[in-house]
Amino acid sequence: MAMSVGGNSAEEKPMSDINTTPLVDVMLVLLIIFLIAVPVAIQTVKGIKLPNVTFDPTTTKPENVSLSVTGNNGTCQVYWGITPVTHQELLDRAVAKLKTEIDRQGGAGNPDLELPEAHIRADVATPWRCVAGTIYNMQMAGFAKVGFISQPSVAG
């Protein structure tokens, strides 16, 4: 290391080079931080393939079944459309609806058979056992697709 104490006045001019040492030091520190932080932040179980999800708006077909479920004071109430039904009536009506729809489309051997879906609307305060019982009855009747209808959140 050398130090200039004096010299020719012709050689004395201001230094115009940029000192990059602090920049390199900062970049090396950031590189080390990211090398340590990224593996900690990304912790996943290997071998899991997540599905690609797209937003599908609900298409209401006339053959779909619309159910509403409420419950209070330990009792559950299920509505087929707007008609209240018991759990046994729900099962009987679901079996009859499915059989009618299969016959209308040409029988169970039809390769283009589109089975109806059950859409459940449940009140927020409804006990889960009421909703689960409705799902169970619809699955026992043979409905392969049982879904929930929810209210979209209000923006703002």
DASULFEN-V730111 format. One record per pair of residues at least 12 apart in sequence whose ideal C-beta (glycine too) atoms are under 10 Angstrom apart, sorted by the first residue. I is the first residue (numbers start at 1). J is the second residue. If there is no record, write none. Layout:
BEGIN
[[I;J] [I;J]]
END
This chain:
BEGIN
[[58;117] [58;119] [58;147] [58;149] [58;150] [59;117] [60;117] [60;119] [60;149] [61;114] [61;116] [61;117] [61;119] [62;116] [63;97] [63;98] [63;100] [63;101] [63;104] [63;105] [63;114] [63;115] [63;116] [63;117] [64;97] [64;101] [64;115] [64;116] [64;117] [64;118] [64;119] [64;143] [64;145] [64;147] [65;80] [65;81] [65;90] [65;93] [65;94] [65;97] [65;98] [65;101] [65;116] [65;117] [65;118] [65;119] [65;120] [65;138] [65;141] [65;143] [65;146] [66;79] [66;80] [66;81] [66;82] [66;117] [66;118] [66;119] [66;120] [66;121] [66;149] [67;79] [67;80] [67;81] [67;85] [67;90] [67;94] [67;118] [67;119] [67;120] [67;121] [67;122] [67;131] [67;134] [67;135] [67;137] [67;138] [67;146] [67;149] [68;80] [68;81] [68;82] [68;84] [68;119] [68;120] [68;121] [68;122] [68;123] [68;126] [68;134] [68;149] [69;120] [69;121] [69;122] [69;123] [69;126] [69;127] [69;130] [69;131] [69;132] [69;133] [69;134] [69;135] [70;84] [70;121] [70;122] [70;123] [70;125] [70;126] [70;127] [70;130] [71;122] [71;123] [71;125] [71;126] [71;127] [71;128] [71;129] [71;130] [71;131] [71;133] [72;123] [72;125] [72;126] [72;127] [72;130] [74;127] [74;129] [74;130] [75;127] [75;130] [76;126] [76;127] [76;129] [76;130] [76;131] [76;132] [76;133] [76;134] [77;123] [77;126] [77;130] [78;90] [78;120] [78;122] [78;130] [78;131] [78;133] [78;134] [78;137] [79;121] [80;93] [80;94] [80;97] [85;137] [87;130] [87;133] [87;134] [87;136] [87;137] [88;137] [89;137] [90;118] [90;133] [90;134] [90;137] [90;138] [90;140] [90;141] [91;136] [91;137] [91;138] [91;140] [91;141] [92;137] [92;141] [93;137] [93;141] [94;116] [94;118] [94;134] [94;137] [94;138] [94;139] [94;140] [94;141] [94;142] [94;143] [95;137] [95;140] [95;141] [95;142] [95;143] [96;141] [97;116] [97;118] [97;141] [97;142] [97;143] [98;115] [98;116] [98;118] [98;138] [98;141] [98;142] [98;143] [98;144] [99;141] [99;142] [100;116] [101;113] [101;114] [101;115] [101;116] [102;115] [102;116] [102;142] [115;142] [115;143] [115;144] [115;145] [116;143] [116;144] [116;145] [117;138] [117;143] [117;144] [117;145] [117;146] [117;147] [118;134] [118;135] [118;137] [118;138] [118;139] [118;141] [118;143] [118;144] [118;145] [118;146] [118;147] [118;148] [119;145] [119;146] [119;147] [119;148] [119;149] [120;134] [120;135] [120;138] [120;146] [120;147] [120;148] [120;149] [120;150] [121;148] [121;149] [121;150] [121;151] [122;134] [122;135] [122;148] [122;149] [122;150] [124;150] [124;151] [131;148] [134;146] [135;147] [135;148]]
END
